[in-house]
Protein backbone atom coordinates (compact mmCIF):
# COMPACT_ATOMS: atom_id res chain seq x y z
CA UNK A 1 0.00 0.00 0.00
CA UNK A 2 1.35 3.43 -0.92
CA UNK A 3 1.40 6.34 1.57
CA UNK A 4 -2.06 7.62 2.42
CA UNK A 5 -1.59 11.04 0.88
CA UNK A 6 -0.53 9.42 -2.42
CA UNK A 7 -3.18 6.71 -2.49
CA UNK A 8 -5.79 6.81 -5.22
CA UNK A 9 -9.25 8.04 -4.41
CA UNK A 10 -10.53 4.49 -4.86
CA UNK A 11 -8.00 3.09 -2.37
CA UNK A 12 -8.87 5.74 0.21
CA UNK A 13 -12.56 5.05 -0.15
CA UNK A 14 -12.42 1.26 -0.08
CA UNK A 15 -14.42 -0.03 2.92
CA UNK A 16 -12.07 -1.41 5.56
CA UNK A 17 -13.99 -4.69 5.56
CA UNK A 18 -12.88 -5.19 1.94
CA UNK A 19 -9.15 -4.89 2.71
CA UNK A 20 -8.92 -8.58 3.59
CA UNK A 21 -7.44 -7.98 7.04
CA UNK A 22 -6.92 -11.03 9.27
CA UNK A 23 -4.61 -11.96 12.13
CA UNK A 24 -3.51 -15.25 10.56
CA UNK A 25 -0.28 -15.02 8.63
CA UNK A 26 0.59 -11.51 9.83
CA UNK A 27 3.08 -10.01 12.26
CA UNK A 28 0.47 -10.33 14.99
CA UNK A 29 0.29 -14.12 14.86
CA UNK A 30 3.67 -14.89 16.52
CA UNK A 31 3.12 -12.16 19.11
CA UNK A 32 -0.21 -13.68 20.12
CA UNK A 33 1.44 -17.11 20.25
CA UNK A 34 4.03 -15.68 22.63
CA UNK A 35 1.27 -14.15 24.74
CA UNK A 36 -0.49 -17.52 24.94
CA UNK A 37 2.73 -18.96 26.39
CA UNK A 38 2.72 -16.17 28.98
CA UNK A 39 -0.82 -17.15 29.98
CA UNK A 40 0.27 -20.76 30.48
CA UNK A 41 3.27 -19.58 32.52
CA UNK A 42 0.86 -17.61 34.71
CA UNK A 43 -1.30 -20.75 35.00
CA UNK A 44 -4.26 -19.08 33.34
CA UNK A 45 -5.81 -22.02 31.51
CA UNK A 46 -9.56 -21.87 32.14
CA UNK A 47 -10.15 -18.63 30.22
CA UNK A 48 -9.30 -18.54 26.53
CA UNK A 49 -9.65 -15.06 25.03
CA UNK A 50 -10.76 -14.62 21.44
CA UNK A 51 -8.62 -12.20 19.44
CA UNK A 52 -10.08 -10.12 16.63
CA UNK A 53 -9.38 -6.94 14.67
CA UNK A 54 -11.22 -3.69 15.29
CA UNK A 55 -10.51 0.04 15.27
CA UNK A 56 -8.81 0.14 18.68
CA UNK A 57 -7.69 -1.94 21.65
CA UNK A 58 -10.44 -3.08 23.96
CA UNK A 59 -12.57 -5.82 25.46
CA UNK A 60 -16.34 -5.48 24.94
CA UNK A 61 -17.88 -5.30 28.40
CA UNK A 62 -18.71 -8.67 29.96
CA UNK A 63 -16.97 -10.66 27.19
CA UNK A 64 -13.66 -12.50 26.81
CA UNK A 65 -12.88 -11.09 23.35
CA UNK A 66 -9.80 -8.91 22.82
CA UNK A 67 -9.99 -6.30 20.07
CA UNK A 68 -6.70 -5.40 18.39
CA UNK A 69 -6.30 -2.31 16.15
CA UNK A 70 -6.47 -3.32 12.49
CA UNK A 71 -3.59 -1.02 11.56
CA UNK A 72 -1.14 -3.33 13.38
CA UNK A 73 -1.51 -6.22 10.91
CA UNK A 74 0.43 -4.58 8.08
CA UNK A 75 3.51 -2.34 8.35
CA UNK A 76 2.16 0.06 5.73
CA UNK A 77 -1.08 0.51 7.72
CA UNK A 78 0.94 1.13 10.89
CA UNK A 79 2.94 3.79 9.05
CA UNK A 80 -0.24 5.45 7.79
CA UNK A 81 -1.63 5.47 11.33
CA UNK A 82 1.57 7.01 12.69
CA UNK A 83 1.39 9.75 10.06
CA UNK A 84 -2.31 10.46 10.42
CA UNK A 85 -2.97 9.90 14.12
CA UNK A 86 0.49 10.74 15.55
CA UNK A 87 0.31 7.87 18.04
CA UNK A 88 0.57 4.09 17.54
CA UNK A 89 -0.69 1.96 20.43
CA UNK A 90 1.49 -1.09 19.96
CA UNK A 91 4.60 -0.04 18.05
CA UNK A 92 6.35 -3.39 17.80
CA UNK A 93 6.00 -6.80 19.54
CA UNK A 94 7.09 -5.57 22.99
CA UNK A 95 4.40 -2.88 23.13
CA UNK A 96 1.76 -5.19 21.64
CA UNK A 97 2.42 -7.64 24.46
CA UNK A 98 1.99 -4.82 26.98
CA UNK A 99 -1.43 -4.02 25.55
CA UNK A 100 -2.41 -7.72 25.44
CA UNK A 101 -1.56 -8.11 29.13
CA UNK A 102 -3.67 -5.07 29.94
CA UNK A 103 -6.65 -6.30 27.90
CA UNK A 104 -6.35 -9.71 29.53
CA UNK A 105 -6.93 -7.94 32.83
CA UNK A 106 -10.33 -6.84 31.51
CA UNK A 107 -11.00 -10.41 30.33
CA UNK A 108 -10.30 -11.82 33.79
CA UNK A 109 -12.41 -9.11 35.43
CA UNK A 110 -15.42 -9.87 33.21
CA UNK A 111 -14.93 -13.66 33.06
CA UNK A 112 -15.07 -13.96 36.84
CA UNK A 113 -17.14 -10.84 37.53
CA UNK A 114 -14.47 -9.66 39.95
CA UNK A 115 -15.96 -6.16 39.96
CA UNK A 116 -18.97 -7.55 41.86
CA UNK A 117 -16.78 -8.50 44.79
CA UNK A 118 -16.74 -6.21 47.79
CA UNK A 119 -12.99 -6.61 48.32
CA UNK A 120 -12.35 -5.68 44.65
CA UNK A 121 -14.36 -2.43 44.88
CA UNK A 122 -12.74 -1.57 48.19
CA UNK A 123 -9.35 -1.54 46.46
CA UNK A 124 -10.16 -0.28 42.99
CA UNK A 125 -13.45 1.59 43.32
CA UNK A 126 -16.91 1.12 41.86
CA UNK A 127 -17.31 -0.11 38.28
CA UNK A 128 -20.32 2.21 38.00
CA UNK A 129 -18.10 5.29 38.21
CA UNK A 130 -18.49 7.36 35.02
CA UNK A 131 -15.92 6.47 32.35
CA UNK A 132 -14.34 9.63 31.02
CA UNK A 133 -12.07 9.57 27.97
CA UNK A 134 -10.24 12.71 29.12
CA UNK A 135 -9.09 12.00 32.65
CA UNK A 136 -6.70 14.00 34.81
CA UNK A 137 -4.09 11.75 36.42
CA UNK A 138 -1.63 12.59 39.16
CA UNK A 139 1.74 11.73 37.58
CA UNK A 140 3.95 9.48 39.70
CA UNK A 141 1.19 8.75 42.23
CA UNK A 142 2.29 5.72 44.26
CA UNK A 143 -1.28 4.50 44.61
CA UNK A 144 -1.23 3.12 41.05
CA UNK A 145 1.05 0.95 38.95
CA UNK A 146 2.58 2.38 35.77
CA UNK A 147 2.25 0.02 32.81
CA UNK A 148 0.65 1.66 29.76
CA UNK A 149 1.56 5.29 29.00
CA UNK A 150 -0.42 8.22 30.32
CA UNK A 151 -0.78 6.92 33.91
CA UNK A 152 -3.65 4.86 32.51
CA UNK A 153 -4.46 3.08 35.78
CA UNK A 154 -5.93 6.36 37.05
CA UNK A 155 -8.57 6.54 34.33
CA UNK A 156 -11.18 4.24 35.92
CA UNK A 157 -11.38 1.36 38.45
CA UNK A 158 -11.62 -1.14 35.57
CA UNK A 159 -8.38 0.25 34.12
CA UNK A 160 -6.73 0.32 37.55
CA UNK A 161 -7.38 -3.41 37.93
CA UNK A 162 -6.28 -4.20 34.36
CA UNK A 163 -3.04 -2.27 34.73
CA UNK A 164 -2.38 -4.00 38.06
CA UNK A 165 -3.06 -7.39 36.47
CA UNK A 166 -0.77 -6.56 33.53
CA UNK A 167 2.12 -5.74 35.87
CA UNK A 168 1.39 -8.90 37.88
CA UNK A 169 1.62 -11.16 34.81
CA UNK A 170 4.61 -9.50 33.12
CA UNK A 171 7.33 -12.17 32.78
CA UNK A 172 10.65 -11.61 34.54
CA UNK A 173 9.27 -8.61 36.45
CA UNK A 174 9.79 -8.74 40.21
CA UNK A 175 6.80 -6.57 41.00
CA UNK A 176 7.33 -6.86 44.76
CA UNK A 177 10.76 -5.31 44.39
CA UNK A 178 9.69 -2.86 41.67
CA UNK A 179 6.85 -1.44 43.79
CA UNK A 180 8.35 -1.94 47.26
CA UNK A 181 8.29 1.83 47.86
CA UNK A 182 4.83 2.31 46.31
CA UNK A 183 2.62 1.00 49.17
CA UNK A 184 -0.75 1.70 47.55
CA UNK A 185 0.19 0.04 44.27
CA UNK A 186 1.86 -2.87 46.08
CA UNK A 187 -1.29 -3.62 48.08
CA UNK A 188 -3.24 -3.88 44.82
CA UNK A 189 -0.63 -6.19 43.31
CA UNK A 190 -0.70 -8.42 46.38
CA UNK A 191 -4.49 -8.51 46.18
CA UNK A 192 -4.27 -9.47 42.49
CA UNK A 193 -1.84 -12.26 43.38
CA UNK A 194 -4.22 -13.66 46.03
CA UNK A 195 -7.26 -13.47 43.75
CA UNK A 196 -5.50 -15.16 40.85
CA UNK A 197 -4.38 -17.97 43.12
CA UNK A 198 -8.00 -18.33 44.22
CA UNK A 199 -9.76 -18.29 40.83
CA UNK A 200 -7.41 -19.61 38.16
CA UNK A 201 -8.49 -23.24 38.68
CA UNK A 202 -12.18 -22.30 38.50
CA UNK A 203 -14.31 -22.24 35.39
CA UNK A 204 -15.22 -18.68 34.37
CA UNK A 205 -18.71 -17.28 34.91
CA UNK A 206 -18.71 -15.47 31.57
CA UNK A 207 -17.43 -16.98 28.32
CA UNK A 208 -19.21 -14.70 25.84
CA UNK A 209 -17.02 -13.68 22.89
CA UNK A 210 -19.28 -11.15 21.17
CA UNK A 211 -17.24 -8.98 18.80
CA UNK A 212 -17.86 -5.24 18.90
CA UNK A 213 -16.62 -3.34 15.86
CA UNK A 214 -15.23 -6.42 14.11
CA UNK A 215 -13.11 -5.32 11.15
CA UNK A 216 -15.11 -7.63 8.88
CA UNK A 217 -18.17 -5.43 9.45
CA UNK A 218 -16.57 -1.97 9.06
CA UNK A 219 -18.14 -0.15 6.14
CA UNK A 220 -16.10 3.03 6.71
CA UNK A 221 -13.10 3.66 4.48
CA UNK A 222 -9.58 4.54 5.62
CA UNK A 223 -10.32 8.12 4.64
CA UNK A 224 -13.45 8.22 6.83
CA UNK A 225 -11.71 6.46 9.69
CA UNK A 226 -8.90 9.00 9.83
CA UNK A 227 -11.22 11.94 9.39
CA UNK A 228 -12.96 10.81 12.58
CA UNK A 229 -9.83 9.65 14.40
CA UNK A 230 -7.98 12.91 13.80
CA UNK A 231 -10.88 15.29 14.39
CA UNK A 232 -9.60 18.01 16.67
CA UNK A 233 -11.30 19.89 19.52
CA UNK A 234 -12.60 23.36 18.81
CA UNK A 235 -11.72 26.64 20.46
CA UNK A 236 -8.43 28.46 20.80
CA UNK A 237 -5.60 28.88 23.29
CA UNK A 238 -5.30 32.33 24.76
CA UNK A 239 -1.85 33.81 25.04
CA UNK A 240 -0.28 31.80 22.21
CA UNK A 241 0.86 34.91 20.33
CA UNK A 242 2.72 36.18 23.37
CA UNK A 243 4.31 32.78 24.09
CA UNK A 244 5.46 32.26 20.51
CA UNK A 245 6.75 35.81 20.11
CA UNK A 246 8.77 35.42 23.30
CA UNK A 247 10.09 31.99 22.33
CA UNK A 248 11.19 33.03 18.84
CA UNK A 249 12.26 36.61 19.55
CA UNK A 250 15.70 37.27 18.09
CA UNK A 251 17.57 39.92 16.17
CA UNK A 252 17.36 39.64 12.36
CA UNK A 253 20.91 38.42 11.72
CA UNK A 254 21.86 37.47 8.19
CA UNK A 255 21.56 33.75 7.55
CA UNK A 256 19.23 31.01 6.35
CA UNK A 257 15.85 31.26 8.03
CA UNK A 258 12.88 28.93 8.01
CA UNK A 259 9.24 29.31 9.00
CA UNK A 260 8.52 28.46 12.64
CA UNK A 261 5.41 26.60 11.50
CA UNK A 262 7.64 24.17 9.58
CA UNK A 263 9.55 23.35 12.75
CA UNK A 264 6.33 22.92 14.72
CA UNK A 265 4.91 20.52 12.16
CA UNK A 266 8.13 18.48 12.20
CA UNK A 267 7.78 17.84 15.94
CA UNK A 268 4.08 17.11 15.55
CA UNK A 269 4.61 13.47 14.63
CA UNK A 270 6.57 12.29 17.68
CA UNK A 271 5.75 14.79 20.42
CA UNK A 272 2.07 13.86 21.09
CA UNK A 273 2.91 10.29 22.12
CA UNK A 274 5.75 11.38 24.37
CA UNK A 275 3.67 14.08 26.06
CA UNK A 276 0.85 11.57 26.61
CA UNK A 277 3.24 9.06 28.18
CA UNK A 278 4.34 11.43 30.92
CA UNK A 279 1.31 13.70 31.40
CA UNK A 280 -1.81 11.83 30.26
CA UNK A 281 -2.63 14.68 27.86
CA UNK A 282 -4.39 12.93 24.98
CA UNK A 283 -2.31 12.74 21.75
CA UNK A 284 -5.10 14.22 19.62
CA UNK A 285 -5.20 17.24 21.94
CA UNK A 286 -1.45 17.74 21.71
CA UNK A 287 -1.65 17.48 17.94
CA UNK A 288 -4.39 20.10 17.91
CA UNK A 289 -2.35 22.33 20.24
CA UNK A 290 0.69 22.17 17.94
CA UNK A 291 -1.51 22.93 14.93
CA UNK A 292 -2.84 26.00 16.76
CA UNK A 293 0.73 27.11 17.44
CA UNK A 294 1.69 26.61 13.78
CA UNK A 295 -1.28 28.67 12.57
CA UNK A 296 -0.45 31.54 14.92
CA UNK A 297 3.25 31.37 13.97
CA UNK A 298 2.27 31.81 10.31
CA UNK A 299 -0.06 34.67 11.17
CA UNK A 300 2.82 36.38 13.00
CA UNK A 301 5.26 35.53 10.16
CA UNK A 302 7.70 34.04 12.67
CA UNK A 303 10.98 32.58 11.42
CA UNK A 304 14.13 31.14 12.99
CA UNK A 305 17.75 30.62 12.05
CA UNK A 306 18.44 27.03 10.99
CA UNK A 307 21.42 26.67 13.34
CA UNK A 308 19.02 27.13 16.30
CA UNK A 309 16.75 24.23 15.32
CA UNK A 310 17.87 21.80 18.02
CA UNK A 311 17.74 24.45 20.74
CA UNK A 312 14.27 25.60 19.67
CA UNK A 313 12.96 22.03 19.36
CA UNK A 314 13.80 21.55 23.04
CA UNK A 315 12.09 24.85 23.88
CA UNK A 316 8.94 23.86 21.94
CA UNK A 317 8.86 20.49 23.72
CA UNK A 318 9.10 22.21 27.09
CA UNK A 319 6.36 24.71 26.23
CA UNK A 320 3.95 22.09 24.90
CA UNK A 321 4.55 19.88 27.95
CA UNK A 322 3.93 22.80 30.31
CA UNK A 323 0.68 23.67 28.52
CA UNK A 324 -0.37 20.02 28.61
CA UNK A 325 0.24 19.82 32.36
CA UNK A 326 -1.81 22.98 32.88
CA UNK A 327 -4.67 21.36 30.97
CA UNK A 328 -4.42 18.14 32.98
CA UNK A 329 -4.53 19.99 36.27
CA UNK A 330 -7.01 22.78 35.55
CA UNK A 331 -8.79 22.09 32.26
CA UNK A 332 -7.18 25.25 30.83
CA UNK A 333 -3.97 25.79 28.91
CA UNK A 334 -3.19 29.13 30.49
CA UNK A 335 -4.09 29.75 34.12
C-alpha positions as CSV (number, residue, x, y, z in Angstrom):
1,X,0.0,0.0,0.0
2,X,1.4,3.4,-0.9
3,X,1.4,6.3,1.6
4,X,-2.1,7.6,2.4
5,X,-1.6,11.0,0.9
6,X,-0.5,9.4,-2.4
7,X,-3.2,6.7,-2.5
8,X,-5.8,6.8,-5.2
9,X,-9.2,8.0,-4.4
10,X,-10.5,4.5,-4.9
11,X,-8.0,3.1,-2.4
12,X,-8.9,5.7,0.2
13,X,-12.6,5.1,-0.1
14,X,-12.4,1.3,-0.1
15,X,-14.4,0.0,2.9
16,X,-12.1,-1.4,5.6
17,X,-14.0,-4.7,5.6
18,X,-12.9,-5.2,1.9
19,X,-9.1,-4.9,2.7
20,X,-8.9,-8.6,3.6
21,X,-7.4,-8.0,7.0
22,X,-6.9,-11.0,9.3
23,X,-4.6,-12.0,12.1
24,X,-3.5,-15.2,10.6
25,X,-0.3,-15.0,8.6
26,X,0.6,-11.5,9.8
27,X,3.1,-10.0,12.3
28,X,0.5,-10.3,15.0
29,X,0.3,-14.1,14.9
30,X,3.7,-14.9,16.5
31,X,3.1,-12.2,19.1
32,X,-0.2,-13.7,20.1
33,X,1.4,-17.1,20.2
34,X,4.0,-15.7,22.6
35,X,1.3,-14.1,24.7
36,X,-0.5,-17.5,24.9
37,X,2.7,-19.0,26.4
38,X,2.7,-16.2,29.0
39,X,-0.8,-17.2,30.0
40,X,0.3,-20.8,30.5
41,X,3.3,-19.6,32.5
42,X,0.9,-17.6,34.7
43,X,-1.3,-20.8,35.0
44,X,-4.3,-19.1,33.3
45,X,-5.8,-22.0,31.5
46,X,-9.6,-21.9,32.1
47,X,-10.1,-18.6,30.2
48,X,-9.3,-18.5,26.5
49,X,-9.7,-15.1,25.0
50,X,-10.8,-14.6,21.4
51,X,-8.6,-12.2,19.4
52,X,-10.1,-10.1,16.6
53,X,-9.4,-6.9,14.7
54,X,-11.2,-3.7,15.3
55,X,-10.5,0.0,15.3
56,X,-8.8,0.1,18.7
57,X,-7.7,-1.9,21.7
58,X,-10.4,-3.1,24.0
59,X,-12.6,-5.8,25.5
60,X,-16.3,-5.5,24.9
61,X,-17.9,-5.3,28.4
62,X,-18.7,-8.7,30.0
63,X,-17.0,-10.7,27.2
64,X,-13.7,-12.5,26.8
65,X,-12.9,-11.1,23.4
66,X,-9.8,-8.9,22.8
67,X,-10.0,-6.3,20.1
68,X,-6.7,-5.4,18.4
69,X,-6.3,-2.3,16.2
70,X,-6.5,-3.3,12.5
71,X,-3.6,-1.0,11.6
72,X,-1.1,-3.3,13.4
73,X,-1.5,-6.2,10.9
74,X,0.4,-4.6,8.1
75,X,3.5,-2.3,8.4
76,X,2.2,0.1,5.7
77,X,-1.1,0.5,7.7
78,X,0.9,1.1,10.9
79,X,2.9,3.8,9.1
80,X,-0.2,5.4,7.8
81,X,-1.6,5.5,11.3
82,X,1.6,7.0,12.7
83,X,1.4,9.7,10.1
84,X,-2.3,10.5,10.4
85,X,-3.0,9.9,14.1
86,X,0.5,10.7,15.5
87,X,0.3,7.9,18.0
88,X,0.6,4.1,17.5
89,X,-0.7,2.0,20.4
90,X,1.5,-1.1,20.0
91,X,4.6,0.0,18.0
92,X,6.4,-3.4,17.8
93,X,6.0,-6.8,19.5
94,X,7.1,-5.6,23.0
95,X,4.4,-2.9,23.1
96,X,1.8,-5.2,21.6
97,X,2.4,-7.6,24.5
98,X,2.0,-4.8,27.0
99,X,-1.4,-4.0,25.5
100,X,-2.4,-7.7,25.4
101,X,-1.6,-8.1,29.1
102,X,-3.7,-5.1,29.9
103,X,-6.6,-6.3,27.9
104,X,-6.4,-9.7,29.5
105,X,-6.9,-7.9,32.8
106,X,-10.3,-6.8,31.5
107,X,-11.0,-10.4,30.3
108,X,-10.3,-11.8,33.8
109,X,-12.4,-9.1,35.4
110,X,-15.4,-9.9,33.2
111,X,-14.9,-13.7,33.1
112,X,-15.1,-14.0,36.8
113,X,-17.1,-10.8,37.5
114,X,-14.5,-9.7,39.9
115,X,-16.0,-6.2,40.0
116,X,-19.0,-7.5,41.9
117,X,-16.8,-8.5,44.8
118,X,-16.7,-6.2,47.8
119,X,-13.0,-6.6,48.3
120,X,-12.4,-5.7,44.7
121,X,-14.4,-2.4,44.9
122,X,-12.7,-1.6,48.2
123,X,-9.4,-1.5,46.5
124,X,-10.2,-0.3,43.0
125,X,-13.5,1.6,43.3
126,X,-16.9,1.1,41.9
127,X,-17.3,-0.1,38.3
128,X,-20.3,2.2,38.0
129,X,-18.1,5.3,38.2
130,X,-18.5,7.4,35.0
131,X,-15.9,6.5,32.4
132,X,-14.3,9.6,31.0
133,X,-12.1,9.6,28.0
134,X,-10.2,12.7,29.1
135,X,-9.1,12.0,32.7
136,X,-6.7,14.0,34.8
137,X,-4.1,11.8,36.4
138,X,-1.6,12.6,39.2
139,X,1.7,11.7,37.6
140,X,3.9,9.5,39.7
141,X,1.2,8.7,42.2
142,X,2.3,5.7,44.3
143,X,-1.3,4.5,44.6
144,X,-1.2,3.1,41.1
145,X,1.1,0.9,38.9
146,X,2.6,2.4,35.8
147,X,2.2,0.0,32.8
148,X,0.6,1.7,29.8
149,X,1.6,5.3,29.0
150,X,-0.4,8.2,30.3
151,X,-0.8,6.9,33.9
152,X,-3.6,4.9,32.5
153,X,-4.5,3.1,35.8
154,X,-5.9,6.4,37.1
155,X,-8.6,6.5,34.3
156,X,-11.2,4.2,35.9
157,X,-11.4,1.4,38.4
158,X,-11.6,-1.1,35.6
159,X,-8.4,0.3,34.1
160,X,-6.7,0.3,37.6
161,X,-7.4,-3.4,37.9
162,X,-6.3,-4.2,34.4
163,X,-3.0,-2.3,34.7
164,X,-2.4,-4.0,38.1
165,X,-3.1,-7.4,36.5
166,X,-0.8,-6.6,33.5
167,X,2.1,-5.7,35.9
168,X,1.4,-8.9,37.9
169,X,1.6,-11.2,34.8
170,X,4.6,-9.5,33.1
171,X,7.3,-12.2,32.8
172,X,10.6,-11.6,34.5
173,X,9.3,-8.6,36.5
174,X,9.8,-8.7,40.2
175,X,6.8,-6.6,41.0
176,X,7.3,-6.9,44.8
177,X,10.8,-5.3,44.4
178,X,9.7,-2.9,41.7
179,X,6.9,-1.4,43.8
180,X,8.4,-1.9,47.3
181,X,8.3,1.8,47.9
182,X,4.8,2.3,46.3
183,X,2.6,1.0,49.2
184,X,-0.7,1.7,47.6
185,X,0.2,0.0,44.3
186,X,1.9,-2.9,46.1
187,X,-1.3,-3.6,48.1
188,X,-3.2,-3.9,44.8
189,X,-0.6,-6.2,43.3
190,X,-0.7,-8.4,46.4
191,X,-4.5,-8.5,46.2
192,X,-4.3,-9.5,42.5
193,X,-1.8,-12.3,43.4
194,X,-4.2,-13.7,46.0
195,X,-7.3,-13.5,43.7
196,X,-5.5,-15.2,40.8
197,X,-4.4,-18.0,43.1
198,X,-8.0,-18.3,44.2
199,X,-9.8,-18.3,40.8
200,X,-7.4,-19.6,38.2
201,X,-8.5,-23.2,38.7
202,X,-12.2,-22.3,38.5
203,X,-14.3,-22.2,35.4
204,X,-15.2,-18.7,34.4
205,X,-18.7,-17.3,34.9
206,X,-18.7,-15.5,31.6
207,X,-17.4,-17.0,28.3
208,X,-19.2,-14.7,25.8
209,X,-17.0,-13.7,22.9
210,X,-19.3,-11.2,21.2
211,X,-17.2,-9.0,18.8
212,X,-17.9,-5.2,18.9
213,X,-16.6,-3.3,15.9
214,X,-15.2,-6.4,14.1
215,X,-13.1,-5.3,11.1
216,X,-15.1,-7.6,8.9
217,X,-18.2,-5.4,9.5
218,X,-16.6,-2.0,9.1
219,X,-18.1,-0.2,6.1
220,X,-16.1,3.0,6.7
221,X,-13.1,3.7,4.5
222,X,-9.6,4.5,5.6
223,X,-10.3,8.1,4.6
224,X,-13.5,8.2,6.8
225,X,-11.7,6.5,9.7
226,X,-8.9,9.0,9.8
227,X,-11.2,11.9,9.4
228,X,-13.0,10.8,12.6
229,X,-9.8,9.6,14.4
230,X,-8.0,12.9,13.8
231,X,-10.9,15.3,14.4
232,X,-9.6,18.0,16.7
233,X,-11.3,19.9,19.5
234,X,-12.6,23.4,18.8
235,X,-11.7,26.6,20.5
236,X,-8.4,28.5,20.8
237,X,-5.6,28.9,23.3
238,X,-5.3,32.3,24.8
239,X,-1.8,33.8,25.0
240,X,-0.3,31.8,22.2
241,X,0.9,34.9,20.3
242,X,2.7,36.2,23.4
243,X,4.3,32.8,24.1
244,X,5.5,32.3,20.5
245,X,6.8,35.8,20.1
246,X,8.8,35.4,23.3
247,X,10.1,32.0,22.3
248,X,11.2,33.0,18.8
249,X,12.3,36.6,19.5
250,X,15.7,37.3,18.1
251,X,17.6,39.9,16.2
252,X,17.4,39.6,12.4
253,X,20.9,38.4,11.7
254,X,21.9,37.5,8.2
255,X,21.6,33.8,7.5
256,X,19.2,31.0,6.4
257,X,15.9,31.3,8.0
258,X,12.9,28.9,8.0
259,X,9.2,29.3,9.0
260,X,8.5,28.5,12.6
261,X,5.4,26.6,11.5
262,X,7.6,24.2,9.6
263,X,9.5,23.3,12.8
264,X,6.3,22.9,14.7
265,X,4.9,20.5,12.2
266,X,8.1,18.5,12.2
267,X,7.8,17.8,15.9
268,X,4.1,17.1,15.6
269,X,4.6,13.5,14.6
270,X,6.6,12.3,17.7
271,X,5.7,14.8,20.4
272,X,2.1,13.9,21.1
273,X,2.9,10.3,22.1
274,X,5.8,11.4,24.4
275,X,3.7,14.1,26.1
276,X,0.9,11.6,26.6
277,X,3.2,9.1,28.2
278,X,4.3,11.4,30.9
279,X,1.3,13.7,31.4
280,X,-1.8,11.8,30.3
281,X,-2.6,14.7,27.9
282,X,-4.4,12.9,25.0
283,X,-2.3,12.7,21.8
284,X,-5.1,14.2,19.6
285,X,-5.2,17.2,21.9
286,X,-1.4,17.7,21.7
287,X,-1.6,17.5,17.9
288,X,-4.4,20.1,17.9
289,X,-2.4,22.3,20.2
290,X,0.7,22.2,17.9
291,X,-1.5,22.9,14.9
292,X,-2.8,26.0,16.8
293,X,0.7,27.1,17.4
294,X,1.7,26.6,13.8
295,X,-1.3,28.7,12.6
296,X,-0.5,31.5,14.9
297,X,3.2,31.4,14.0
298,X,2.3,31.8,10.3
299,X,-0.1,34.7,11.2
300,X,2.8,36.4,13.0
301,X,5.3,35.5,10.2
302,X,7.7,34.0,12.7
303,X,11.0,32.6,11.4
304,X,14.1,31.1,13.0
305,X,17.8,30.6,12.1
306,X,18.4,27.0,11.0
307,X,21.4,26.7,13.3
308,X,19.0,27.1,16.3
309,X,16.8,24.2,15.3
310,X,17.9,21.8,18.0
311,X,17.7,24.5,20.7
312,X,14.3,25.6,19.7
313,X,13.0,22.0,19.4
314,X,13.8,21.5,23.0
315,X,12.1,24.9,23.9
316,X,8.9,23.9,21.9
317,X,8.9,20.5,23.7
318,X,9.1,22.2,27.1
319,X,6.4,24.7,26.2
320,X,4.0,22.1,24.9
321,X,4.6,19.9,27.9
322,X,3.9,22.8,30.3
323,X,0.7,23.7,28.5
324,X,-0.4,20.0,28.6
325,X,0.2,19.8,32.4
326,X,-1.8,23.0,32.9
327,X,-4.7,21.4,31.0
328,X,-4.4,18.1,33.0
329,X,-4.5,20.0,36.3
330,X,-7.0,22.8,35.6
331,X,-8.8,22.1,32.3
332,X,-7.2,25.2,30.8
333,X,-4.0,25.8,28.9
334,X,-3.2,29.1,30.5
335,X,-4.1,29.8,34.1
